[in-house]
Every structure is written in structure tokens, then in C-alpha cells.
């Protein structure tokens, strides 16, 4: 086999590999695709699929609640996460061990909670408006009760049912 033939075969194999990778990536993106959402929207993914979205303006329909944080003694005021989810999803189907992950890509932080923790009003799992007008997840739960543990600039919620 001549060197020209070997080079053509190598180039052909590389082209096939690149095409396969691009094709698989396109399929993966299509399976988790979210529709075009207005700026500031927070998508909610349920079991790997887009389920709903909300904006901070949507929260005006909900009752505000508040608690005083243990770290600085400041009042945190906002909307319970369970009420936000009730606004957009049928939470009656959630088991107590359903996991809810609230994330921020800008801060690289996330918090994973169970539906039992979120639904318990004593935990004060809620969104509060941050200084920039974005949402932050705060709580009285021990693993989420200080400023360093809060999830600032929330931009996604992922729910996985058992």
C-alpha cells in the first residue's frame, strides 16, 4: 500500500470520527434542549427533560416569607422553594426522597435537597433576591445556613424522582 493511500485512509477515519462525535453531541443536546426562554428565566428539568421555567417576576403571585439568618442576624425574605415548584409543577407526585438540585453556573455552586426537606416549612428553603436582582437559595438547614453555603445567582433547578 502506498503512502498516499495510507494518508487518505487516515484522513477518512478522522473525518468519520469527527462526524460521529458531532452527531452524538447533537443528539445529546436535542434530548435536554430547553425552549427559548426570556432573559432571567430559570429552567426546571424533571427527570432529564425540560418541565417548566419561571422568572423572578412570576414570584410576585406567591406569598413572601422571612426568617432571620443565624450567621449575621439579617432578615432573609423571599419565596419558599416548595411554593415556586407548586407554581410550575405537579408536586403531588414527588416522593419524600425526590432530589432537587438548585445550581448556579456563575458561582459554580449547587445545593442538593430532598423534597421532604424542601416541603418542611421549618427549614425555610427559599429564594431571596440578591443585591443584583438575581435569586439566591437560602435556608435554615445546617448545610445551607451561612452566606458561604448559599447558592447565589441561581440559574437552574434539576429534579430527579426515585
N, C-alpha and C positions, 0 to 999 in steps of 0.2 A: 504494500500500500504506500502510495507516495505521500510526502509530507503535506502536499496541497489537499489531498483527500482527508488526512487526519485533522487538519486545521478546519476544514468545512464541517466535519463531523463534530468537533469540539464546539464550534460556534452554534451549530444546530442544537446540540444538547443544552448549551447555555440559554439559548432562546426558549426552548421548551421548559426549562426550569423557571425562568423569569415569568413566562406566561402562566405556568401553574401557580406560582406564588401570588401573582396579581389576581388571578381568578379566584383563588381561595380567600384572599383578603376581601374581594368584592362581595363574595357570598357571606362572609362573616359580618361585614358592615351592613348588608341588607337585612340580616336576621335581627340585629339590635338597633336598627335605624329608628330615629325619632322624627316625627314630622317637624316641619319648620315651626319653631316656637318664637313668640315675641321676645325681645330682649328682656333679660331679668327673670325669665321663666325657669322654674325648677322642675325638671322631668322626674317622674316616678316610674321606675321599672319594677315590674312584678313578675317574678319567675323568668327573668331573662327577656321579657318583652315590654315595650312601652305600654303603660297603662293609663297615665294621666300626666298633667302638668298644672302648676299653679304659679301665680306671680304674687309678690307681696301685696299688690292691690286687692287680690282675691281674699286676702285675710281680713279685710275690713268687715266682712259679713260675720266673722266669728267674734265670740266674746273674748275680751282680753283678761289675762290673769297676771298675777305678780307674786314674787317671793323675794326675800332678802337673802342674797348670797352669803355663804359662810366666810368666804375669803376676805372680802372688802366691806361687807355690810351694806352693799348697794342694792337698791331695788332693781330686779330684773323683771321687765314687763313685756308681755307678748302673747303668743297664742300656743296652746297645747298642741304638741305634735299629733296626738290622737285625734283632736278635732280637725286638724288640717287633713289628715288621712281620711277621716269620715266625710269631709267635704268633697273628696275626689274619688274615693273607692268604697267598695262594699266590705267594710272591715269585719262584718259579722262572720265572715268565712275564715278569719285569721285564728289560728291556734295560739295558745299562750307562748309556745316556743318559736313562733314565726320570727325570723330575724329581720331587723330593719337597720340598714346601714345608711347613715347620713354622712355625706362627703363634701369636701372642698378640694378642687384641683389646685387652686391658687395657693392654699396653705399646705397642701399635702396631708391634711388631717382627715380622720373619719372616726365615727363612733358607731359601734355595733351594739344594738339593744334588742331585747325580745319584745314581742307585743305585750306580754304581761307587765314588763317594766314601763313601757310607753303608756299603757292604758291605766296604770295606777296613778291617781291624782296626787298622791303623797310624794311622788318622785319629781314632780314639776318638770317633766321633759317637755321643753317648749322652745319655740323660736322667739328671739328677741331681735329688734332692729339694731344693727351695729352702727357705729358712727358714720359710715359711708353709705348708709341706706340699704345695705345688704343684710341678709339674715344670718344669725348665729344661733347654734344649738347650745342651750344651757340646761342645767339640771341640778337638782339637789342630790342626785346619786353620787356616791363617794368617788367613782371613777370619772365623773364629769362635773365636779362641783367647784373647780377653780378655773381661772382665766386661761391658764396654760392648757387645760384639758378641753375647753370649749372648741367647737368646730365653727370657725369664723368663715364668712363668705360661702355659705352652703350653696352648692350648685347641682346636687343630685341626691336622690333617695333610691335605694335598691332594696326591694323586699323579696325575701325567699321564704316560701312556705315549706314546711316539712312534708 
